[in-house]
């Protein structure tokens, strides 16, 4: 059962919401990435009685499956970047803090990718459960609430990942450009 424990993924993802200056948890990021999706979903499902239609469910399953598949390839890219970071580290010890920050960023991106894949997988499961027509209406509402919340969290996490991967690769590109300029 320990092999299927997802708590570490959740904890590692939450740990990425921190202030870089003080290393403490950033409450604002927790609010944006957790509280706001829950509030929006609650308002949509329970106040406006919004439900996911069969067409929405089908489209969401397709999109989430494609994104999850693409996200599975990101750790391979991260591994390659990490290898290059270690090679740079071996060549030049004067930039210790910069390289340590880069390794931390790679670890955090990995945590975010794992969480995004997990939230995508969970969303797909809940979308399939919504399609079971024999469930009581309150259960369908709760499943809609959970699914919409997870969908918003997934979308925000992908945007978060995009920013972080951009920062990571921008560093690599700037190093490559500087190296070519020297040659």
Secondary structure, 3 states (H helix, E strand, C coil): CHHHCCHHHHHHHHHCCECCCCCCECHHHHHHHHHHHHHHHHHHHHHCCCCCCHHHHHHHHHHHHHHHHHHHHHHHHHHHHHHHHHHHHHHCHHHHHHHHHHHHHHHHHHHHHHHHHHHHHHHHHHHHHHCCCCCCHHHHHHHHHHHHHHHHHHHHHHHHHHHHHHHHHHHHHHHHHHHHHHC
